Amino acid sequence: MSIRVVVADDQELVRSGFSMILEAQRDIEVVAEAGDGAEAVAAVRRHTPDVLLLDIRMPVMDGLEAARRVCGQSACKVVMLTTFDLDEYVYEALYAGASGFLLKDVRRDDLVHAVRVVAAGDSLLAPTVTRRLVADLVRRRRQEAAAEVTPQRLEVLTAREVETLRMLARGLSNAEIAGALFVSEHTVKTHVSNVLSKLGLRDRVQAVICAYETGLVTPGDGES
């Protein structure tokens, strides 16, 4: 089966360019394009795609509100598009349920890879820029809100699940976590599933945010 995608951006050249790249792949089908957030939400309802590529800054309804609605009302995975690698709205998008973000100058192969990764149920956590962005924005949000988010939230996890969460937050893949813990990738997937279920999280991106907010990891952990 093909991966069904909706491309939403207020710039027609960007939309058509991304669509052409994706349509050239045998396993990807662009089922609709949208020029604003409202059109994007409507397109998701109409076509039930697997992935929505969604620009953060759009007219009528911005990408952030569109992401909230799509993630709250469907199983469609959302990947945010932004011109800026330090866009403050990315943080809000991740909280809304987005599975990651891409810069609009993304390379052709990376765009295709991102769609496949997200459609498979994973998140865009590998790039160092994503990990640093989440770490920095979580730190700022904690300082601004002065919220008491305590490690007690993690008490529902086993020791191995806590370690799995810590490695997720450092950007390790399932294979890398399996190697570090001397277990199979299947076992790692089980641990990840348990972490998400016990903490009430949508995906690996929100798990990373949780790890930073609870202090399990701090900005700079695992960086070379």
C-alpha positions as CSV (number, residue, x, y, z in Angstrom):
1,M,0.0,0.0,0.0
2,S,1.1,3.5,-0.8
3,I,1.8,6.1,1.9
4,R,-0.9,8.7,1.5
5,V,0.2,12.3,2.0
6,V,-1.3,15.8,2.2
7,V,1.0,18.7,1.5
8,A,-0.1,22.0,3.2
9,D,1.8,25.3,2.5
10,D,0.6,28.7,1.5
11,Q,3.4,29.0,-1.1
12,E,2.3,27.3,-4.3
13,L,5.8,26.6,-5.5
14,V,6.7,24.9,-2.2
15,R,3.6,22.8,-2.3
16,S,4.1,21.7,-5.9
17,G,7.8,21.1,-5.4
18,F,7.3,18.8,-2.4
19,S,4.4,17.1,-4.2
20,M,6.5,16.4,-7.3
21,I,9.3,14.9,-5.2
22,L,6.9,12.7,-3.2
23,E,4.8,11.6,-6.2
24,A,8.0,10.4,-7.9
25,Q,8.3,7.6,-5.3
26,R,6.6,4.3,-6.0
27,D,5.4,4.0,-2.4
28,I,4.1,7.5,-1.8
29,E,0.9,9.1,-3.1
30,V,0.0,12.8,-2.6
31,V,-3.8,12.8,-2.2
32,A,-4.3,16.5,-1.7
33,E,-2.6,19.9,-1.4
34,A,-3.8,22.8,0.9
35,G,-3.0,26.5,0.9
36,D,-3.9,27.2,4.5
37,G,-4.5,25.5,7.8
38,A,-8.3,25.2,7.4
39,E,-7.9,23.6,4.0
40,A,-5.3,21.2,5.5
41,V,-7.7,20.1,8.3
42,A,-10.5,19.6,5.7
43,A,-8.2,17.6,3.4
44,V,-7.3,15.3,6.3
45,R,-10.9,14.7,7.1
46,R,-11.8,14.1,3.4
47,H,-8.8,11.9,2.4
48,T,-7.6,10.3,5.7
49,P,-3.9,10.4,4.8
50,D,-1.1,8.7,6.7
51,V,1.0,11.9,6.8
52,L,0.4,15.6,6.7
53,L,3.3,17.9,5.8
54,L,2.1,21.2,7.4
55,D,3.6,24.7,7.2
56,I,3.7,26.4,10.6
57,R,2.9,29.9,9.4
58,M,-0.2,30.0,7.2
59,P,-3.2,32.2,6.7
60,V,-6.8,31.6,7.8
61,M,-5.7,29.0,10.4
62,D,-2.1,28.7,11.3
63,G,-0.3,25.4,11.3
64,L,-0.2,25.1,15.0
65,E,-4.0,25.1,15.4
66,A,-4.3,22.8,12.4
67,A,-1.9,20.4,14.0
68,R,-3.9,20.4,17.2
69,R,-7.1,19.5,15.3
70,V,-5.5,16.9,13.1
71,C,-3.7,15.2,15.9
72,G,-6.7,15.4,18.2
73,Q,-9.2,14.1,15.6
74,S,-7.3,11.5,13.5
75,A,-4.4,9.0,13.4
76,C,-2.7,11.1,10.7
77,K,1.0,11.9,11.5
78,V,2.0,15.5,11.3
79,V,5.4,16.8,10.2
80,M,5.7,20.6,10.5
81,L,7.5,22.6,7.9
82,T,9.4,25.8,8.8
83,T,11.8,28.2,7.3
84,F,13.6,28.7,10.6
85,D,15.6,26.0,12.5
86,L,14.9,27.8,15.8
87,D,11.2,28.6,15.3
88,E,9.6,28.9,18.7
89,Y,6.4,27.5,17.3
90,V,8.0,24.1,16.8
91,Y,7.8,23.5,20.5
92,E,4.1,24.2,20.5
93,A,3.7,22.0,17.5
94,L,5.3,19.1,19.2
95,Y,3.0,19.5,22.2
96,A,0.1,19.6,19.8
97,G,1.1,16.1,18.7
98,A,3.3,16.6,15.7
99,S,5.8,13.9,15.0
100,G,8.7,16.2,14.1
101,F,9.7,19.0,11.8
102,L,11.6,19.7,8.6
103,L,13.2,22.8,7.3
104,K,11.8,24.0,4.0
105,D,15.3,23.7,2.4
106,V,15.3,20.0,3.2
107,R,17.1,17.8,0.7
108,R,15.0,15.6,-1.6
109,D,16.2,12.3,-0.1
110,D,15.6,13.6,3.5
111,L,12.1,14.7,2.7
112,V,11.2,11.2,1.3
113,H,12.9,9.5,4.2
114,A,11.0,11.7,6.7
115,V,7.6,10.7,5.2
116,R,8.5,7.1,5.3
117,V,9.8,7.2,8.9
118,V,6.8,9.0,10.3
119,A,4.3,6.8,8.3
120,A,6.0,3.8,9.9
121,G,5.1,5.2,13.4
122,D,8.5,6.7,14.3
123,S,9.4,10.3,14.9
124,L,12.0,12.7,13.5
125,L,14.4,12.6,16.5
126,A,17.7,11.6,14.9
127,P,18.9,15.0,13.7
128,T,20.9,16.8,16.4
129,V,19.1,20.0,15.6
130,T,15.8,18.5,16.7
131,R,17.2,17.2,19.9
132,R,18.8,20.5,20.8
133,L,15.7,22.4,19.8
134,V,13.5,20.4,22.1
135,A,16.0,20.6,24.9
136,D,16.4,24.4,24.6
137,L,12.7,25.1,24.3
138,V,11.7,22.8,27.2
139,R,14.3,24.6,29.3
140,R,12.9,28.0,28.5
141,R,9.3,26.8,29.0
142,R,10.1,25.4,32.4
143,Q,11.8,28.7,33.4
144,E,8.9,30.8,32.2
145,A,6.1,28.7,33.7
146,A,8.0,27.8,36.9
147,A,5.9,24.6,36.9
148,E,6.6,21.9,39.3
149,V,7.0,18.9,37.1
150,T,8.6,16.2,39.3
151,P,10.3,12.9,38.7
152,Q,7.5,11.2,40.6
153,R,5.7,11.0,37.3
154,L,8.2,8.4,36.2
155,E,7.6,6.1,39.2
156,V,5.1,4.1,37.1
157,L,8.0,2.9,34.9
158,T,10.4,0.0,35.5
159,A,14.1,0.7,35.8
160,R,14.6,-0.6,32.3
161,E,11.8,1.6,30.9
162,V,13.4,4.6,32.6
163,E,16.7,3.8,31.0
164,T,15.0,3.4,27.6
165,L,13.3,6.8,28.0
166,R,16.7,8.3,28.9
167,M,18.3,6.9,25.7
168,L,15.3,8.0,23.6
169,A,15.8,11.6,24.9
170,R,19.5,11.4,23.8
171,G,18.4,10.6,20.3
172,L,19.4,7.0,20.1
173,S,17.6,4.7,17.6
174,N,16.0,1.4,18.6
175,A,19.0,-0.4,17.3
176,E,21.4,1.7,19.3
177,I,19.3,1.3,22.5
178,A,19.2,-2.5,21.9
179,G,23.0,-2.5,21.6
180,A,23.5,-0.5,24.8
181,L,21.1,-2.6,26.8
182,F,22.1,-5.9,25.3
183,V,18.6,-6.8,24.3
184,S,16.8,-7.3,21.0
185,E,15.2,-4.5,19.0
186,H,11.8,-6.2,19.6
187,T,12.4,-5.9,23.4
188,V,13.3,-2.2,22.9
189,K,10.0,-1.6,20.9
190,T,8.1,-3.2,23.8
191,H,9.9,-0.9,26.3
192,V,9.1,2.1,24.2
193,S,5.4,1.1,23.8
194,N,5.2,0.6,27.6
195,V,6.7,4.1,28.3
196,L,4.3,5.8,25.9
197,S,1.3,3.9,27.4
198,K,2.1,4.4,31.0
199,L,2.9,8.1,30.7
200,G,0.0,8.8,28.3
201,L,2.2,10.0,25.5
202,R,1.3,10.1,21.8
203,D,4.8,9.3,20.4
204,R,8.5,9.3,20.9
205,V,8.7,13.1,20.5
206,Q,6.5,13.7,23.4
207,A,8.5,11.1,25.3
208,V,11.6,13.2,24.8
209,I,9.8,16.3,26.0
210,C,8.7,14.4,29.1
211,A,12.2,13.3,29.8
212,Y,13.5,16.9,29.8
213,E,10.6,18.2,31.8
214,T,11.0,15.7,34.6
215,G,14.7,16.3,34.7
216,L,15.6,12.7,33.7
217,V,17.9,14.3,31.2
218,T,19.1,17.9,30.9
219,P,20.1,20.0,27.9
220,G,23.5,18.9,26.6
221,D,23.3,15.3,27.8
222,G,24.7,13.0,25.3
223,E,26.1,15.8,23.1
224,S,29.7,15.5,21.9
